[in-house]
Each structure stands twice: as C-alpha cells, then as structure tokens.
Amino acid sequence: SRKGGDHQLLLPEQRLHILALLETVRQFLDVAMKELLLHTRRREQEHHHCFLVRRERYLLALPVLGTGGGFAGDLTGRIVDQLLLYLTKFVTQRDDVDVVLVCADEATYVHAQLMRHKKIMSTMNADATTSCNNNSNLYFPCFQHLDLEQRDGALRLAKLASGRHLCLFLGAGVSIG
C-alpha cells in the first residue's frame, strides 16, 4: 500500500526526512505569521492603509518541500499527504490565514487534489453525527460556525455537487432593463 500517512512502510530515515520537512514548515508558518501581524500592527499605528488587510485572511504560499533537489522524489506522495494534513490543521486553528500549497508538476498537483477529495468524501460518507462532531471541522473549517442541522445540509449539498448533481443558474434576473 502507498498510503501517504502510513509511516509503517517508511524507512527510519524517510520518516525522519518527512518529520524534518514538517518542522521546517512549522517554523516558516510561525515566522510568517509573526511578521504579518507585526507589519499589520506597525502600519495601523502609523495610520497607513495596509495592503495586507485587503483580504479577509492572510494568504501564504508554500511549495511542496524536499522532493526536487532534495532527492526524495520517491516520497513526494507521502510528503504531500503529510503537508496537507499539517496545513489543514494549521488553518483550522486560526481564523486569519489560509495557505496555498504550490505543486511544481502536474502529478504532484493531481495527487494533492486526489487526497483532498478522498478526505472530503470520507467525511461526507461518515455517519452524519460522527462526521459533524469530529472530522468535518478539520476538513471544513467553516463548519465550526454552523449547528448540526446546517452542517448536515452543507454535507448533503457538497455530496450532490461532487457527484455533479447540481446545476448553476446565472442570469440578470427580472430587474435588468
């Protein structure tokens, strides 16, 4: 099995490599958030409009680390899996930041999207009560603002959308002259 989170199949040095990459990511996010908050506070004190506050959340971009020149191309899938889990937990714990994972090639991007899709589908297919109480807040951070009935409705709607059973209607409406 090539499951990304399955550390039992990794050699000790491979596990250490992934853990070291995650520590690098943790340090980057820590420094980036401190700098963003410091810059924003400084600009507010100087009464200047800050370009960082034009968005609802700060946006950080992070490349998939350690897979190119780091000679760990055979671990790319596992690294992406662990990065997505770590970054999802990070943005779930904060309400002021979002992170973009930048993939250098199509195969890495496809793998990342497939993992996200699998996690979302497993959350939607889980028991509604269990899903809404435990897993859904991790994969759908906005769920923390919804009650159980709203979460169930959102999951049903997401399931319909992912199954291509929704249609989007766009138009000007009757108010257009």
N, C-alpha and C positions, 0 to 999 in steps of 0.2 A: 504494500500500500504506500502511496506517495502523499498521504495526508500532510498538509502543511504544519499542523500543530502536533504531530505525532513525533515527539522527541525520542521515543524509544528506538527508532530506526536510525537515529543520527549517531555518528561517531562522537566521542567526547570533544574532540577539537572543533567539530562542526557546531555542536551545542554551544561551546564557548564563543565561537565566532558570532553566532546569532545573538547571544546574550551581550556581547561587546557592542554589536551594532545597535541593539535596543538601548544600551546605556548611552551611546553617542546621541541617539535620537532624544532620549530624556534630557540630556544636557543641552542640546540645541533648543528644545522647546522651553526649557527653564530660562535660558539666557534670552531667547527671543521674546518671551512674554515679559520678562523684567524690563528689557529695553523698550518694548512697545508701551508699556504702562508708564515708564519713566518719561519717555518722549511726549506722550499724551499729556501727562501732568505738567510737564515743563511748558508745553505750548498753551495749556489752559491758564497757567499762572501768568504768562506773558500776554494773555488775551488775544492770541492769534488763532485763527481758524486752523485746525489741524487736519491735514489730508487723511490721516489715519481714521478719523471718525466719520468719514462719509459712508462707511458701511455699517451695517448692524453689528457685524462681528469682524474682528481682525482676521485676515486670511494669510496663512503661512503655506509656503510650498516646500515640499521635501522630496528629494529624489529617492528612488529605491537604492539604498546604500549597499556597498560591499559586494556587488555582483559583477561589475565590469572589470576594471583593472585589479580588483581585489581577489581575482581568481576563484570566486565562489559561484560561478555561473551555474553549477550543478545544484546549488542551493537556492536559486532565485525564487522558486515557488514557495519554499518554506520561509524564506526571508519576507516575501510579500505577505504571506499569511500572518506572520507574527507582527509585521508593521501595521497591517490593517487592524488587528486586534488591539494593539497598543494605542494606535491613534484614535480608534473608536472610543476606547475607554477615556483617553485624554479629553477629547471634545465633549464627551458626555458629562464629565465632571466640571466643565466650565461652560458658561453661557456667553462668553465674549470672544470665542475663537473658533475657526474652522481650519482644517488642514487639507491641502491638496497633495496627494501622493503622485509624483511625476514619474512616469514609466518611460524608459529610454527606447523601448521597442514594442511592437505590436503584441508579441507573445506574452510579455510581462503584463501589458495592459489587459489583455484578454483574461489572463489568469486572475488578476485582481478583480475584474468585473465578475468573473465566474464565482469567486469566493464570496464576494458581497451578495450576489444573487442567491447562492446556497444558504448563507446565513439568514437572509431575509425570508426566503421560502421556509426554512426550518422554523423560524419564529412564527410565521403565519400559519404553518401547519400544526404547530404545537397546540395543546389544549388551550383554549382562549384564556381561561383564568390563570393558568400557569404562565402562559406567554406574557400576558399583560402585567403580571406581578413581578416577573423575574427578567426574562430575556428581552422583551420588547423595548425597555428603556435603554438597553445597551445599543441596539441596532436602530432604534428610532428615538433619539434623544428628546424630540419634541413631545413624546408620549408622557413625559413627567408632568406636563401641563394639562393632561386630559384625565377625565374619570374613566372607569372601566367600560362603561357603555360607549363612550366616544372612542376609546381605544379599539374595542371590538369592531365598531363601524369603520374605523380607519383601516384596520387589518382586512376586513371584507372588501373594502374598496381597492386596497393595494393588490389583493389577490385577483380581483377582476381585471385590474389594469395590467398586471403581469401576465395574465392569461389572454390579453388582447381582447377583452370582452367589453371595453368601454369605447365610446365614440366622443370625440371632442367637437363641439359645435361652436364655430366662431362666426360672428356677424356684427353688423352695426346696430341691430335692433330697430324698433319702430321709431325711436326718437331721431334717427338720422333723416335729414331733409332730402 
